[in-house]
């Protein structure tokens, strides 16, 4: 759209009392020209179709349209213009096209403002039917999506700009008498299912083919992945991935210069966070030398270097090269022995370690090893003691008498938590940070360093704010060990060792390692979004891992290592061992049990009601809601538009089902889930309920009757047909959204949790109960290319998958109180 006349914008803003930003947003939506010619007529037409636009947004859920809040701002701006119409016309006559006796009032505007002209021409016509208003509303939404894509060049501009202009021209022509019957086959009102309107246009034949092409592109799965519902480019999550411990020896020693850019999926509820995607959108390779970015290399050389980086990262997603990089216990034993010797020798002269004392260097080495922290991040480590009592993570807590504790600071989740008023009554308590200790004597080195060596000018930092000063000294220290013992020690390998060991601890995975060390990993961020783990178990896991590593190191028989074995001198106070670390969305089990009980009690009350139309409606709506929520807590099904699968995608004999939620056109993220018996039984009860409901629907809603008959008998998978629906007081169906399902529960049952809380609940409980991580990833749909559980070359056995999940899921659902609940087949 052309840039608006700022003076005119400010003028209308002053008259209507609308912020200029809101006016610009509204004018962008209606494709307004700079001179606002005919804005009065176009504004009136927009208000006529605004409810339809809102309904289309709710039905089709286009990710690239305006957010609900932005659309409300546009609607308020339109209403303000209508109220101040006379004042605007008085000072800007062009605003009212009726002042000009022109045969073609919007002449010369169509090429750049086709949507605006389409609305303006319609406003001058009479007897416009609902069918035509629907076409206009769909075109407005589609045009907004196209403009967003045009800004980021995510589509071939000419092809779809032509489709937009021709669609607007066709919508105008339909108004003329010779062609008014061409749209009589279209629905008179907005259909109930997403995509149904577009299919209706397709069935009308060639005449409306150009509109079908436009809407199919805007609302189909072909839409770009880089936008959110705010109408702005979707925020990417950037993770810097290290290649310093790469397989390619030429890359060792380089800076962390690869940034992994990952998109996210937009939230479906105001209470839910945007969901991080596991896919890598693209990589940015930064030059090691910022002053000479090309480093005197040709473009071809840089391209080759980038391929080396990417190959290195790809290789590290495979197990074999990962094992190559892991240090042996002998190598670790050499390192620990050398650290011990540093603590027992006299302080070196300033020439050996560039003025850094032996004890300080030993403390730096221990911190890097135990906390898996990069050397460059040491300057962010705080000291909490009598002088600086306030705990600031990450850091070290020292009380002056006994061994101190590390303050673990988990990675910040990529999006802010959106919490409701009653949220904290239902969610597990969450700790932003917590204390850990290795259970060995390694922390004693940190204590001695604090007492004897640490300089006062470090203020509240544990080490020097210029952490780079340790780089050369530590490199020389490690180089000396390698020369004496022929080891492969590097700073990066020492840094990553314990983190990798924690990721393989029993009952843990990459997410628990991230919670304990604070390291970010693009493989772990999607599952971390759904993980909350008890702090007490994390503390125990860290101590067990450190003790186990030190025990194996001792067996390598280098002297002095046994000094660091034994019980921790200062056990962590129980008061600091409560709560969870990770996502804030893990519901308390007591809250889930209470919700289940309340749902069942409500069903029992309705079942005892005398036979009436009210009982029929309430019984259906409640069993539908109960089945959908049980399905969510059994499968981790994401809260998308369709809350349940059609029968064709479920094998009720084996319990296997195919799920494709938040997926792409290639179905890459489709997965197989195993349905617990109680879920299959409830699903069967619901289908039986629908069978008994069908004869009554034939007289109440014939369209719904036909749709249900098709889905219950069809073998072709489809999630757009209304298997799940509410029935209104008028005995008409209402399309179900995730918000609708949970709205009643939040209001009456006081369960203030987002729709996707079931995924947080399932993953966290399965991991805590020590379900194998590879089965959890397959169940939740978390994997990366090369490790797909349902890929062509996957060795994952579906039988083993189902048998393993049954050990954990069945017990979890039984403890929560889920059981099958029949519908009208037994209580009518």
Secondary structure, 3 states (H helix, E strand, C coil): CCCCCHHHHHHHHHHHCCCHHHHHHHHHHCCCCCCCCCHHHHHHHHHHHHHHHHHHHHHHCCCCCCCHHHHHHHHHHHHHHHHCHHHHHHHCHHHCHHHCCCCCCCCCCCCCCHHHHHHHHHHCCCCCCHHHHHHHHHHHHHHHHHHHHHHCCCCCHHHHHHHHHHHHHHHHHCCCHHHHHHHCCCCCCCCCCCCHHHHHHHHCCCCCHHHHHHHHHHHCCCCCCCECCCCCECCCEEEEECCCCCCCHHHCCCCCCEEEEECEECCCCCCCCCEECCCCCEEEECCCCCCCCCCCCCHHHHHHHHHHHHHHHHHCCCHHHHHHHCCCHHHHHHHHHHHHHHHHCCCCCCCCCCCCCHHHHHHHHHHHHHHCCCHHHHHHCEEECCCCCCCCCCEEECCCCCCCEEEECCCCCCCCCCCCCCHHHHECCECCCEEECCCCCCHHHHHHHHHHCCCHHHCCECCCCCCCHHHHHHHHHHHHHHHHHCCCCCHHHHHHHHHHHHHCCCCCCHHHHHHHHCCCCHHHHHHHCCCEEEHHHHHHHHHHHHHHHHHHHHCCCCCCHHHHCCCCCCCCCHHHCCCEEECCCCECHHHHHHHHHHHHHHHHHHHCCCCCHHHHHHHHHHHHHHHHHHHHHHHCCCCCCCCCCCHHHECCCCCEEEECCCCCCCCCCCEEEECCHHHHHHHHHHHHHHHHHHHHHHHHCHHHHHHHHHHHHCCCCCCCCCCCEEECCCCCEEECCHHHHHHHHHHHCCCCCCCCHHHHHHHHHHHHCCCCHHHHHHHHCCCCCCCCCCCCCCCCCHHHHHHHHHHHHHHHHHHHCCCCCCCCCCCC
